Amino acid sequence: MDRFRDRGEAGRLLADRLTEQARPDAVVLALPRGGVPVAAVIAARLGMPLDVLVVRKLGVPWHPELAMGAVGEEGATALNDDVIAAARIDETTLQGAIARERSEVTRRVDRFRGARPPVPLAGRRAIIVDDGVATGATARAGCAVARLRGAASVVLAVPVGAPSVIRDLREVADEIICLHEPPGFMAVGMHYLDFRQVEDAEVGRLLRAGR
């Protein structure tokens, strides 16, 4: 099984694949928190601006790691209808989760960006980066935010992803760069030797350096 040493190595390998994307109108957009260390390396190596797109997973109540959808800035929502149906999530439960996570999106925007406005995306190429794709919910929400902000094109760049999910995400991204699509994919963390949790303080430090 191919495994990355850490998110920094994943970012360096992705940067090598993204050299043709290093153009004046491109912006690197990280999905926090795990996508920020990956995106920071890409932005630094290719000389592009770095910002975040704040999204939040909607976890199944009794299995929080399983995403039944995601919400993000600009009111973006992406739902995994198959998960909602299989888990028999009722509308009240779903709407409650959406309300809670929208509040968390607002809190994290304030923490990660503060009073600084987001990097303008109108007419630009948005390169959305995460540390991996499992269900695709947060990636879908991130792509939706970029579209709502007027991005001319959306590129999704991830080190690893579930093959079927990467295929489905081609509906929402103009281009996808995924280094590994392993058969039998189970979890993003299985493809890293070091998959420690990324803290808010590290996110803030990397974003400040990326500006």
Buried (B, 14 or more C-beta within 10 A) or exposed (E): EEBBEBBBBBBBBBBEEBEEBBEEEBBBBBBBBBBBBBBBBBBBBBEBBBBBBBBBBBBBEEEEEBBBBBBBBBEBBBBBEEBBEEBEBEEEBBEEBBEEBBEEBEEBBEEBBEEEEBBEBEEBBBBBBBBBBBBBBBBBBBBBBBBBBEBBBBBBBBBBBBBEBBEBBEEBBBEBBBBBBBEEBEEBBEBBEEBEEBEEEBBBEBBEEBE
